[in-house]
């Protein structure tokens, strides 16, 4: 699987742990995140991830910022993106099962690195249920 990841200054340690985990699993990673803790603007790192997923250059995306909110709002501006702000693996599973989310947003200041890795693992290994959820997901996109 090809996965695009982006983070601001709140997430280099999270990104590095997630990337190491995903590479160990054999995934290909596109890294759009910063590697420093110097203050940066999260949209600069979220938009490239959304574009990768939107254009099919990546199967899924992962975005990380302090609260998870700003970068989540950024990527959700893109048509065809359904990004879910997750803080537990149960929410990550539901985001895939019920919402067919294609990007997971992680709040670095409110989850541990281990929780983040577990959420990503759950997110990537959970399928969309379809059925009654498909009609709802189809109504999300602006026409």
N, C-alpha and C positions, 0 to 999 in steps of 0.2 A: 504494500500500500504506500502511496505517496502522500505525505502530510506536510502542510505548510504551518510554520509556527512564527509568531511575532510577540514581542514583549517590550515594555518600557523599562525604566530604571528600577521598578519594584520587582522585576522578575528574572534577572539573569540566572540566579541560582536555581529557580524553578525550571526555567527553560533548559539549563544544562542537565539537570536530573531527568527531565522528561525525554530530552533528545537521547541521552545515554540509554535509557530504558527502551525507547522505540527502536534505536539502532540494534540493540541486542536482540530484538524481536524480528529484525530483518526489514524494517520499514525504511523507505527513502525519505529524507527530511530536507525541506527547503527552509532555510533559516533567514527570517527577516528581522529578528530581534536584536536589540542592543546587548552588548557584552559588558557594559559598564554600569555603574550606579550613578553616573552623572545625569542630572535632570534632562529629560527629553520629552517630546510630545507624542503621546500614545497613538494619535491618528497616523503618524508617519510610519508606524509599524503594523497597524491594523489593516489599513487599506491594501497593502500588498498581499496579505494573507487572504483577504476577501476576494481579491482579483484572481488569485491562484485557484480558489475553490469555484468561483463564479465561471471561470473560463475552462474548467476541467483540467487545469495543470496540476491540481492536487485533489485527492479524494476527500480529504477532510482538513479542517484547520483548527489550530489551537492558538488562543490569544490570552495574554496575561498582562494585567496592570494591578495597581494597588487594591482597588475595590472591585475590579472586574467590570464595573459599569461603563466607564468612559470608552474603553476599547470595544466593549460589547455593542454600545450604541453606534460606534463608528462602523463596524463591520455589517451591522444590520441595515445600514443605509444602502447596501448593494442589493440589487434585484437578485432573487434566487438564493440569498443567504438567509439561513435560519440559525442564528447563534443563540446559545443558551448560557446564561450565567449560572454556574453550578458551584455549590459548596459542599455537596456530599455525593458519593457515588450513586446513591439512590436517585437523586435528582438528575444526574448524568444519564442514568439508564432510562428514566422517563422522558428526558429530552429527545433521546433517540427513538424509543418505542412509540411515543404519542405525537411527537412534533417533527420527526424526521430531521432533527438538527444536524447541520453539517459543519458547524464550528462550535467548539466549547470555549467559554470564557472563564478564566480562573482568577479569583480574587486573592492575590499573593499575600495581602496583609491579614487575611481572615481564614486561611487554610495552611496546613503544614505542607512541606514538600512531599512527604509520603502520601498525604491525602490527595494532593494534586496528581501524583503518578497513578494512584488507584482510580481516581475519577477518569483520567485519560484512558486507562486500560478498559474500564467499564464502558465508556463512551464508544470506543472503537470496536468493541466486541459485542455490542448490542444492536440488534436489527430493528428497523421500523416495522411496526405491526401492521400497518396498512388498515384495511377494513374501514370501520367508522372514522378512524383518524385521518384517512386519506382525504376525505371531503373537507375536513376542517383545515388541514394543511394547505389544500388547494385554494382556500379562501384567504390565506395570509397575504399572498402577493397582490400588489396593486395592479389593477388592470388598466 
